[in-house]
Amino acid sequence: MRIWGPLAAVCLGTFMLLIDITIVLVALPSMSQSLGSSLSQLQWVADGYALAVAAALLGAGMLADLQGRRRVYVAGLVVFALASVACALSPGTGWLIAARLVQGVGAAAMFTTTLSLIGTLYSGRRLGQAFGVWAAVAASASALGPVMGGLLTEALDWRWIFYVNVPVSVLALAMTFRYIPRSAPGRSATRRLDVPGIVLFALAAGGFVYALTASHAHGWRSAETLLPLAVAVAAFVAFLAVQCRSTHPLLDLSLFRRPAFSAAMLTIAVGEGAVYGILPYTSIWLQSVQHLTPVGAGLVVLPHAVAAALVAVLSGRWMPKPSPRLGAVLGLFLAGIGVGAEGFLGPDSGWPALVGGLALSGVGMGLVFQVAAALALGSVPGERTGMASGIYSTVEQLGYAFGVAVFGTLAVTTMTGSLDGKVADPAGAAQTLSGGGAGTLLAAAPAGQRASFDQTLHAVFAGGHNALALTAGALAVAGATCVFWLTRRPQSPRKAVAGPPAETAGAVPTAE
């Protein structure tokens, strides 16, 4: 355990914070019934957490450089556990969303240190194996979340998907104090925390996602959409200006001049947004239209989880030095073909129609998880791996957050068009259907017309899901093409990611 104990401690925290992104998916209909949530509110329950993680990651990464990585990781675990309790005790949707935002801040403090700790604590062949294990944990966490969420929701209550974080956090804390060495502030300890950069980045990310979420409820021309969009654009422009003038920027924009680094960011953003951005609506279709239990809906996604975890582990063994063309391009392409294959549902289709596409997209995402993280750290100088880790994690969570928001808007728009002329309030019906309330609409239909209306609802939701899946598949394939173009020329070699010094090979060094 002296060698792999630190990795186990880091992976336990990683699994917990990543599984909380998708564990809520199968619980959304139960939350809606319990708390009376609308689709927009349900989107924020799923999306607010990822958005908070993305908005806080860069600031947490700088704080880790200033205060020490283990200290920030431990603080994140504590905040995450306390916020999980607040989520479980939520009396209403507003409270739940606020607690999810705080939970995301704690997760950001954990997530921003994981890759840099691995890059510091391991080197050589062990570094490749460590990335393979970490990638397998990340892949399985993202896809096993619906299974675990279904089990807890059906056997106990949706609140237990948050209560379960408490004992896991305690175990992660114990392992962290036992196996991860005390870390000291790095050489940049004299730097100041870039508060303006942190605030501007959070405003930009939050404004964009809020505008996307508000657009399907109020329309693109409404003040509720245009105002946050304008704030987001202004904040983003100001953020870039501040970073360009800063001596010690929160985000080093020069890193994006490296084609391999840009390819890694594009790979993880497109993969997360395309593959996992449509999962909330897949879950609603499985439960509200196919009438599966939460456990059943989670088990349908299990082939994706198994495929992603196996491929991540195997690719870490035979590809310790990631090949951007073999890994990133092939991974995105397979993920795109897989998620696109989920876009051929008919009114009479059942859940088996999704299994093949889910498994194939899992193969693709297994490659993406393994290659993108190692490629991001391997394409920058050793002293920049901490910032590269924070940027990678930020882009990953933003990809998911934007994916959920964009596909939520597309879902409501598509279903509103399909319901036009069939119900009195197409927009309201689309909101109800997307929120898991197919039974409410069906009960409101005249008794003699319920059979035909039920068939109409099946067709509308199948059409909406098809539009999401085909769009996501096209996006992933287009992303693979862009990554192929970015990596068309071999990159100049650089020094390996910082690892243990030669005199301490085989031992676990102090994490700086």
C-alpha positions as CSV (number, residue, x, y, z in Angstrom):
1,M,0.0,0.0,0.0
2,R,3.0,2.3,0.3
3,I,3.2,2.6,-3.5
4,W,-0.5,2.4,-4.4
5,G,-2.1,3.8,-1.2
6,P,-1.9,7.4,-2.4
7,L,-3.6,6.4,-5.7
8,A,-6.3,4.6,-3.8
9,A,-7.0,7.7,-1.6
10,V,-7.1,10.0,-4.7
11,C,-9.3,7.6,-6.7
12,L,-11.8,7.3,-3.9
13,G,-12.3,11.0,-3.8
14,T,-12.4,11.2,-7.6
15,F,-15.0,8.4,-7.8
16,M,-17.2,10.1,-5.2
17,L,-17.1,13.6,-6.8
18,L,-17.6,12.3,-10.4
19,I,-20.4,9.8,-9.5
20,D,-22.3,12.8,-8.0
21,I,-22.6,14.2,-11.5
22,T,-24.6,11.3,-12.8
23,I,-26.1,9.7,-9.7
24,V,-28.9,12.2,-9.7
25,L,-30.0,11.3,-13.2
26,V,-32.3,8.4,-12.4
27,A,-33.6,10.2,-9.3
28,L,-34.8,13.2,-11.2
29,P,-38.4,11.9,-11.6
30,S,-38.6,11.1,-7.9
31,M,-37.2,14.5,-7.0
32,S,-39.8,16.1,-9.3
33,Q,-42.6,14.3,-7.6
34,S,-41.3,14.9,-4.1
35,L,-40.4,18.6,-4.4
36,G,-42.6,19.6,-7.3
37,S,-39.7,20.6,-9.6
38,S,-40.0,22.0,-13.1
39,L,-37.7,20.9,-16.0
40,S,-35.5,24.1,-15.6
41,Q,-35.1,23.3,-11.9
42,L,-34.3,19.7,-12.6
43,Q,-31.6,20.8,-15.1
44,W,-30.1,23.0,-12.4
45,V,-30.0,20.1,-9.9
46,A,-28.1,18.1,-12.5
47,D,-26.1,21.0,-14.1
48,G,-25.5,23.3,-11.1
49,Y,-23.1,20.9,-9.5
50,A,-21.0,20.5,-12.6
51,L,-21.1,24.2,-13.3
52,A,-19.9,25.0,-9.7
53,V,-17.1,22.5,-10.1
54,A,-16.0,24.1,-13.4
55,A,-16.3,27.7,-12.1
56,A,-14.2,27.0,-9.0
57,L,-11.6,24.7,-10.4
58,L,-9.0,27.2,-11.6
59,G,-9.2,29.2,-8.4
60,A,-8.9,26.0,-6.3
61,G,-5.9,25.0,-8.4
62,M,-4.2,28.3,-7.7
63,L,-5.1,27.9,-4.0
64,A,-3.5,24.4,-4.0
65,D,-0.3,25.9,-5.4
66,L,-0.3,28.5,-2.6
67,Q,-1.4,26.4,0.4
68,G,-0.4,22.8,-0.6
69,R,-2.3,20.2,-2.5
70,R,-3.1,17.8,0.4
71,R,-4.5,20.7,2.5
72,V,-6.8,21.8,-0.3
73,Y,-7.9,18.2,-1.1
74,V,-8.8,17.6,2.6
75,A,-10.7,20.9,2.8
76,G,-12.6,19.9,-0.3
77,L,-13.6,16.6,1.2
78,V,-15.0,18.3,4.3
79,V,-17.0,20.9,2.3
80,F,-18.3,18.1,0.0
81,A,-19.5,16.0,2.9
82,L,-21.3,18.8,4.7
83,A,-22.9,20.0,1.5
84,S,-24.1,16.4,0.8
85,V,-25.9,16.4,4.1
86,A,-27.5,19.7,3.2
87,C,-28.7,18.2,-0.1
88,A,-30.2,15.2,1.6
89,L,-32.1,17.5,4.1
90,S,-33.4,19.8,1.3
91,P,-37.0,20.9,2.0
92,G,-37.4,22.3,-1.5
93,T,-35.8,22.5,-4.9
94,G,-34.2,25.9,-4.3
95,W,-32.4,24.6,-1.2
96,L,-31.3,21.6,-3.1
97,I,-29.8,23.6,-6.0
98,A,-28.0,25.9,-3.6
99,A,-26.5,22.9,-1.7
100,R,-25.5,21.3,-5.0
101,L,-23.6,24.5,-5.9
102,V,-21.7,24.4,-2.5
103,Q,-21.1,20.7,-3.0
104,G,-19.6,21.5,-6.4
105,V,-17.2,24.0,-4.8
106,G,-15.9,21.2,-2.5
107,A,-15.6,18.8,-5.4
108,A,-13.6,21.4,-7.3
109,A,-11.0,21.6,-4.4
110,M,-10.7,17.8,-4.6
111,F,-10.7,17.5,-8.4
112,T,-8.1,20.1,-9.1
113,T,-5.5,18.3,-7.1
114,T,-6.0,14.7,-8.3
115,L,-4.1,14.8,-11.6
116,S,-1.3,16.9,-10.3
117,L,-0.9,14.6,-7.2
118,I,-0.7,11.6,-9.5
119,G,1.8,13.4,-11.8
120,T,4.0,14.2,-8.8
121,L,3.8,10.9,-6.9
122,Y,4.4,8.5,-9.8
123,S,6.8,8.4,-12.8
124,G,7.8,6.1,-15.6
125,R,5.7,3.0,-16.2
126,R,3.9,3.5,-12.9
127,L,2.7,6.9,-14.1
128,G,1.0,5.2,-17.1
129,Q,-0.5,2.6,-14.9
130,A,-1.7,5.2,-12.4
131,F,-3.4,7.2,-15.2
132,G,-5.0,4.0,-16.5
133,V,-6.5,3.2,-13.0
134,W,-7.6,6.8,-12.6
135,A,-9.2,6.9,-16.0
136,A,-11.0,3.6,-15.3
137,V,-12.3,5.1,-12.0
138,A,-13.4,8.3,-13.9
139,A,-15.1,6.3,-16.6
140,S,-16.9,3.9,-14.3
141,A,-18.0,6.7,-11.9
142,S,-19.6,8.7,-14.7
143,A,-21.6,5.7,-15.9
144,L,-22.2,3.7,-12.7
145,G,-23.8,6.8,-11.1
146,P,-27.3,5.9,-12.6
147,V,-27.1,2.3,-11.4
148,M,-26.2,3.3,-7.8
149,G,-28.7,6.2,-7.9
150,G,-31.4,3.7,-9.0
151,L,-30.6,1.2,-6.3
152,L,-30.6,3.9,-3.5
153,T,-33.7,5.7,-4.8
154,E,-35.7,2.5,-5.2
155,A,-34.6,0.7,-2.0
156,L,-34.5,3.8,0.2
157,D,-35.2,7.3,-1.0
158,W,-33.6,9.8,-3.4
159,R,-32.1,11.6,-0.4
160,W,-29.8,8.6,0.2
161,I,-27.8,9.4,-2.9
162,F,-26.4,12.2,-0.9
163,Y,-26.3,10.6,2.6
164,V,-24.1,7.8,1.2
165,N,-21.3,10.4,0.6
166,V,-20.7,10.9,4.3
167,P,-19.2,7.5,5.2
168,V,-17.2,7.5,1.9
169,S,-15.8,11.0,2.7
170,V,-14.8,9.8,6.2
171,L,-12.9,6.8,4.6
172,A,-11.3,9.1,2.0
173,L,-10.1,11.5,4.7
174,A,-8.6,8.6,6.7
175,M,-6.8,7.3,3.7
176,T,-5.6,10.7,2.7
177,F,-4.0,11.4,6.1
178,R,-2.5,7.9,6.1
179,Y,-1.1,7.6,2.7
180,I,-0.7,11.0,1.1
181,P,2.4,12.9,2.4
182,R,1.9,16.4,3.9
183,S,2.3,18.9,1.1
184,A,4.0,22.2,1.3
185,P,3.3,25.3,-0.7
186,G,5.2,25.4,-4.0
187,R,7.7,27.9,-5.2
188,S,4.9,30.2,-6.2
189,A,3.8,30.7,-2.5
190,T,4.5,34.4,-2.8
191,R,1.8,34.8,-5.5
192,R,-1.5,36.3,-4.7
193,L,-4.8,34.6,-5.3
194,D,-6.3,36.0,-8.6
195,V,-9.7,37.0,-7.1
196,P,-10.8,39.1,-10.1
197,G,-10.0,36.2,-12.4
198,I,-11.9,33.8,-10.3
199,V,-15.0,36.0,-10.1
200,L,-15.0,36.9,-13.8
201,F,-14.6,33.3,-14.8
202,A,-17.5,32.2,-12.5
203,L,-19.7,34.9,-13.9
204,A,-18.9,34.0,-17.5
205,A,-19.5,30.2,-17.0
206,G,-22.6,30.7,-14.9
207,G,-24.1,33.3,-17.2
208,F,-23.7,31.2,-20.3
209,V,-25.3,28.1,-18.8
210,Y,-28.1,30.1,-17.2
211,A,-28.9,31.8,-20.5
212,L,-29.0,28.4,-22.2
213,T,-31.3,27.0,-19.5
214,A,-33.6,30.0,-19.5
215,S,-33.9,30.1,-23.3
216,H,-36.3,27.2,-23.6
217,A,-38.5,28.6,-20.9
218,H,-38.6,32.3,-21.9
219,G,-37.2,32.3,-25.5
220,W,-34.0,33.8,-26.9
221,R,-35.4,37.3,-27.3
222,S,-36.5,37.6,-23.6
223,A,-34.7,39.8,-21.0
224,E,-34.4,36.6,-18.8
225,T,-32.1,35.1,-21.5
226,L,-30.4,38.2,-23.1
227,L,-29.3,39.8,-19.8
228,P,-27.4,36.8,-18.4
229,L,-26.0,36.2,-21.8
230,A,-24.7,39.8,-22.0
231,V,-23.2,39.5,-18.5
232,A,-21.5,36.3,-19.5
233,V,-20.0,37.7,-22.7
234,A,-18.8,40.9,-20.9
235,A,-17.3,38.8,-18.0
236,F,-15.5,36.5,-20.4
237,V,-14.0,39.3,-22.4
238,A,-12.9,41.0,-19.2
239,F,-11.5,37.7,-17.9
240,L,-9.3,37.3,-21.0
241,A,-8.1,40.9,-20.7
242,V,-7.1,40.4,-17.1
243,Q,-5.3,37.1,-17.8
244,C,-3.3,38.7,-20.7
245,R,-2.1,41.5,-18.4
246,S,-1.5,39.4,-15.3
247,T,2.1,38.5,-14.3
248,H,0.8,35.3,-12.7
249,P,-2.4,34.5,-14.6
250,L,-5.1,32.1,-13.3
251,L,-5.2,30.7,-16.9
252,D,-2.1,30.6,-19.0
253,L,-3.5,31.2,-22.4
254,S,-0.1,30.4,-24.0
255,L,-0.7,26.7,-23.3
256,F,-3.4,26.6,-25.9
257,R,-0.8,27.4,-28.6
258,R,0.4,23.8,-28.1
259,P,-1.7,21.7,-30.6
260,A,-1.6,18.6,-28.4
261,F,-2.8,20.5,-25.4
262,S,-5.7,22.1,-27.4
263,A,-6.5,18.7,-28.8
264,A,-6.8,17.2,-25.3
265,M,-9.1,20.0,-24.2
266,L,-11.3,19.6,-27.2
267,T,-11.4,15.8,-26.8
268,I,-12.6,15.8,-23.2
269,A,-15.1,18.8,-23.7
270,V,-16.8,17.3,-26.7
271,G,-16.8,13.8,-25.2
272,E,-18.4,14.9,-22.0
273,G,-20.9,17.2,-23.6
274,A,-22.0,14.8,-26.4
275,V,-22.1,11.5,-24.5
276,Y,-23.1,12.5,-21.0
277,G,-25.1,15.7,-21.9
278,I,-28.0,13.6,-23.2
279,L,-28.1,11.1,-20.3
280,P,-30.6,13.1,-18.2
281,Y,-33.2,12.8,-21.0
282,T,-32.3,9.2,-21.7
283,S,-33.1,8.5,-18.0
284,I,-36.4,10.4,-18.2
285,W,-37.4,8.4,-21.4
286,L,-36.5,5.1,-19.7
287,Q,-38.6,5.8,-16.6
288,S,-41.4,8.0,-17.8
289,V,-42.1,6.4,-21.2
290,Q,-40.7,2.9,-20.8
291,H,-41.9,2.8,-17.2
292,L,-38.7,1.2,-15.9
293,T,-37.8,1.5,-12.2
294,P,-34.8,3.6,-11.2
295,V,-32.7,0.5,-10.9
296,G,-33.8,-0.8,-14.3
297,A,-32.9,2.6,-15.9
298,G,-29.5,2.4,-14.2
299,L,-28.9,-1.1,-15.4
300,V,-29.6,-0.2,-19.0
301,V,-26.6,2.2,-18.8
302,L,-24.4,-0.5,-17.2
303,P,-22.9,-1.7,-20.6
304,H,-21.5,1.8,-21.1
305,A,-19.9,1.8,-17.6
306,V,-18.3,-1.7,-18.1
307,A,-17.0,-0.9,-21.6
308,A,-15.5,2.4,-20.5
309,A,-13.8,1.1,-17.4
310,L,-12.3,-2.0,-19.2
311,V,-11.0,0.1,-22.2
312,A,-9.5,2.7,-19.9
313,V,-7.5,0.1,-17.9
314,L,-6.4,-1.9,-20.9
315,S,-5.3,1.2,-22.9
316,G,-3.3,2.4,-19.8
317,R,-1.3,-0.8,-20.0
318,W,-0.5,-0.9,-23.7
319,M,-0.5,2.8,-24.4
320,P,1.6,4.4,-21.5
321,K,2.5,7.3,-23.9
322,P,-0.8,8.4,-25.3
323,S,-1.1,8.7,-29.1
324,P,-3.5,11.5,-29.9
325,R,-4.5,10.0,-33.2
326,L,-5.0,6.5,-32.0
327,G,-6.6,7.4,-28.7
328,A,-8.3,10.8,-28.8
329,V,-9.5,10.6,-32.5
330,L,-10.6,7.0,-32.4
331,G,-12.2,7.5,-28.9
332,L,-14.3,10.5,-30.0
333,F,-15.2,8.8,-33.3
334,L,-16.5,5.6,-31.6
335,A,-18.3,7.7,-28.9
336,G,-20.0,9.7,-31.7
337,I,-21.0,6.6,-33.7
338,G,-22.3,5.0,-30.4
339,V,-24.4,7.9,-29.2
340,G,-25.7,8.5,-32.7
341,A,-26.9,4.9,-32.9
342,E,-29.2,5.7,-30.0
343,G,-31.1,8.2,-32.2
344,F,-33.3,5.7,-34.1
345,L,-36.1,5.1,-31.6
346,G,-39.6,4.7,-32.7
347,P,-43.0,4.9,-30.8
348,D,-42.8,1.2,-30.1
349,S,-39.1,1.0,-29.3
350,G,-38.0,-0.5,-26.0
351,W,-34.9,-0.1,-23.9
352,P,-32.9,-2.8,-25.8
353,A,-32.7,-0.3,-28.7
354,L,-30.2,1.7,-26.7
355,V,-27.8,-1.0,-25.4
356,G,-25.6,-1.3,-28.4
357,G,-25.0,2.4,-28.8
358,L,-24.4,2.8,-25.1
359,A,-21.8,0.0,-25.1
360,L,-20.0,1.5,-28.2
361,S,-20.0,5.0,-26.7
362,G,-18.5,3.4,-23.6
363,V,-15.6,2.0,-25.6
364,G,-15.0,5.4,-27.1
365,M,-15.1,7.3,-23.7
366,G,-12.8,4.7,-22.2
367,L,-10.2,5.8,-24.7
368,V,-11.0,9.5,-24.2
369,F,-10.6,9.3,-20.4
370,Q,-7.3,7.5,-20.6
371,V,-5.7,9.6,-23.4
372,A,-7.0,13.1,-22.8
373,A,-5.8,13.5,-19.2
374,A,-2.3,12.1,-19.9
375,L,-2.0,14.0,-23.2
376,A,-2.9,17.3,-21.4
377,L,-0.2,16.8,-18.8
378,G,2.3,15.3,-21.2
379,S,2.1,18.2,-23.6
380,V,3.2,21.0,-21.2
381,P,6.5,21.6,-19.3
382,G,6.7,19.8,-15.9
383,E,6.4,23.0,-13.9
384,R,3.0,23.7,-15.6
385,T,1.3,20.4,-14.8
386,G,-0.6,21.9,-11.9
387,M,-2.2,24.5,-14.1
388,A,-2.7,22.0,-16.9
389,S,-4.5,19.7,-14.5
390,G,-6.9,22.5,-13.4
391,I,-7.6,23.6,-17.0
392,Y,-8.3,20.0,-18.0
393,S,-10.7,19.4,-15.1
394,T,-12.4,22.8,-15.7
395,V,-12.9,22.1,-19.4
396,E,-14.3,18.6,-18.6
397,Q,-16.9,19.9,-16.3
398,L,-17.8,22.8,-18.5
399,G,-18.3,20.3,-21.4
400,Y,-20.8,18.4,-19.3
401,A,-22.6,21.5,-18.0
402,F,-22.9,23.0,-21.5
403,G,-24.0,19.7,-22.9
404,V,-26.9,19.3,-20.4
405,A,-28.0,22.9,-21.0
406,V,-27.8,22.8,-24.8
407,F,-29.5,19.4,-25.1
408,G,-32.2,20.5,-22.6
409,T,-33.0,23.5,-24.8
410,L,-33.0,21.3,-27.9
411,A,-35.3,18.7,-26.2
412,V,-37.9,21.2,-25.3
413,T,-37.7,22.9,-28.7
414,T,-38.1,19.6,-30.5
415,M,-41.0,18.3,-28.4
416,T,-42.8,21.7,-28.5
417,G,-42.8,21.5,-32.3
418,S,-44.0,17.9,-32.3
419,L,-46.8,18.7,-29.8
420,D,-48.0,21.8,-31.7
421,G,-51.6,21.2,-32.8
422,K,-52.0,18.1,-30.6
423,V,-52.4,19.8,-27.2
424,A,-53.6,23.2,-26.0
425,D,-50.2,24.3,-24.5
426,P,-47.4,22.6,-26.4
427,A,-44.6,24.4,-24.5
428,G,-46.1,23.5,-21.1
429,A,-46.7,19.9,-22.2
430,A,-43.1,19.6,-23.4
431,Q,-41.8,20.9,-20.1
432,T,-44.0,18.4,-18.2
433,L,-43.0,15.5,-20.4
434,S,-39.3,16.3,-20.2
435,G,-39.6,16.6,-16.4
436,G,-40.9,13.1,-16.2
437,G,-44.6,13.9,-16.0
438,A,-45.9,11.8,-18.9
439,G,-48.4,10.3,-16.5
440,T,-49.8,13.7,-15.6
441,L,-50.5,14.5,-19.3
442,L,-51.9,11.1,-19.9
443,A,-54.3,11.4,-16.9
444,A,-55.5,14.8,-18.2
445,A,-56.5,13.3,-21.6
446,P,-60.1,12.3,-22.2
447,A,-60.7,8.7,-21.1
448,G,-61.6,7.5,-24.7
449,Q,-58.5,9.1,-26.1
450,R,-55.9,8.0,-23.7
451,A,-54.6,5.1,-25.8
452,S,-54.0,7.3,-28.9
453,F,-52.6,10.2,-26.7
454,D,-50.2,7.7,-25.0
455,Q,-49.0,6.7,-28.5
456,T,-48.5,10.4,-29.4
457,L,-46.5,11.0,-26.3
458,H,-44.3,8.0,-27.0
459,A,-43.7,9.2,-30.5
460,V,-43.0,12.8,-29.4
461,F,-40.4,11.8,-26.8
462,A,-38.8,9.2,-29.1
463,G,-38.5,12.0,-31.7
464,G,-37.0,14.3,-29.2
465,H,-34.5,11.8,-28.0
466,N,-33.5,11.0,-31.6
467,A,-32.8,14.6,-32.3
468,L,-30.6,14.8,-29.2
469,A,-28.7,11.6,-30.0
470,L,-28.1,12.3,-33.7
471,T,-26.9,15.9,-32.9
472,A,-24.6,14.6,-30.1
473,G,-23.2,11.9,-32.5
474,A,-22.5,14.5,-35.2
475,L,-20.8,16.8,-32.7
476,A,-18.5,14.0,-31.5
477,V,-17.5,12.9,-35.0
478,A,-16.9,16.6,-35.9
479,G,-14.7,16.9,-32.8
480,A,-12.7,13.8,-33.8
481,T,-12.1,15.5,-37.2
482,C,-10.8,18.6,-35.5
483,V,-8.5,16.7,-33.2
484,F,-7.2,14.7,-36.2
485,W,-6.3,18.1,-37.8
486,L,-4.7,19.5,-34.7
487,T,-2.5,16.5,-34.3
488,R,-1.5,16.1,-37.9
489,R,2.1,17.0,-37.2
490,P,4.3,15.2,-34.6
491,Q,5.0,17.3,-31.5
492,S,8.5,18.1,-30.4
493,P,9.5,16.0,-27.4
494,R,9.6,17.5,-23.9
495,K,10.7,16.4,-20.6
496,A,8.5,13.8,-18.9
497,V,5.9,14.8,-16.4
498,A,7.5,15.6,-13.1
499,G,7.8,12.5,-11.0
500,P,9.9,11.2,-8.1
501,P,13.6,12.2,-8.2
502,A,16.0,9.4,-9.0
503,E,17.3,9.1,-5.5
504,T,13.8,8.3,-4.2
505,A,12.7,6.0,-6.9
506,G,10.3,3.4,-5.5
507,A,9.3,5.6,-2.6
508,V,6.4,8.0,-2.4
509,P,7.8,11.6,-2.4
510,T,6.4,14.6,-0.7
511,A,3.7,16.2,-2.9
512,E,4.8,19.8,-3.6
